[in-house]
Amino acid sequence: MSQNQLNRQSSISEEDLARLSKEAEQEATPSSLRIVWNEFKADRPALFALVIMVIFILFVMIASLFINQGQAMATNIMDSYDKPFTQFFLGTDQGGRSIAKQLILGSRNSIGIAIGLTIISSTFGICYGLIAGYFGGIVDNVMMRIYDFMLMLPITLFIIVLVTIIPNYNVVTLTLILSSFYWMGTSRLIRARTLSESKKDYVAASKTSGTSTFKIIFREIMPNISSLIIVDTMLSFAENIGVETGLSYLGFGLPTNTPSLGTMIANANDPSSITEYWWTWLLAAVEIIILTLSISYIGQVIRRATDASQRLGDD
């Protein structure tokens, strides 16, 4: 056998070994996405909830692009209380407005507000709690006194006053107003966990080695409490859908002629609508229940996947 053939066989063997070692490493330490997917496959209700959420959100966001809000909310008395599956697919309300179009536009507004509110309030609350819990002492005392002051405020009343006095407010304005108050629960929870984490050996070792405060807080402590952050964020998202819906139900949510799930549920205030015109409010109520339950299932699976990923990382 020639020297070239021996070299070729040697190189092939080395390539095969490298490939096999890489495959073995991937099997031994699966990626985070694979761990999440395995958890979803093991929990069929959560997988079903995930599929429903993805399909529903995509449908709402795409379908709303083809609906003119002004025309959808225009009053047409001649079509008042049209029953479902007749002239209109899901019927109409007292003003002759399509329930199907209101559901699509209202879902887009409610979900958009909930996503924006969750991102802003959770980000601020997580950072606030991490800083207060890590530094402790005077910094923690000052930050917690600010928290206590905010907690004493009648939040719902303040939101109603702000919504009333701000002219021409919209979805973005309402999201910012709500974000100013709904960060406190997250900050308190994260602070309590950070106080415990900051006393552990890996934090002391990082301080001794000269690691910067920013890296310790956001690259070491925060990943170790990621499961708590994920659960709190998912629960906050479900809760925030209810926040906008509740305000709109009371008449202090989105402006008039802006579709909202809360406004649709408010149709049930009319006794005749509860039984006779059930389609004007029941569909929106069922949608909110399905959304909140789906978010709860998905959050539980992601929490379990995060815990499993952390255990593999520790091993």
Salt bridges, closest charged atoms under 4 A:
ASP16 OD1 - ARG19 NH2 3.79
GLU23 OE2 - ARG19 NH1 3.42
GLU39 OE1 - ARG304 NE 3.41
ASP43 OD2 - ARG304 NH2 2.97
ASP93 OD2 - ARG97 NE 3.17
ASP140 OD1 - ARG191 NE 2.68
ASP148 OD2 - ARG145 NH2 2.77
GLU197 OE2 - ARG193 NE 3.73
GLU197 OE2 - LYS200 NZ 2.96
ASP307 OD2 - ARG303 NH1 3.49
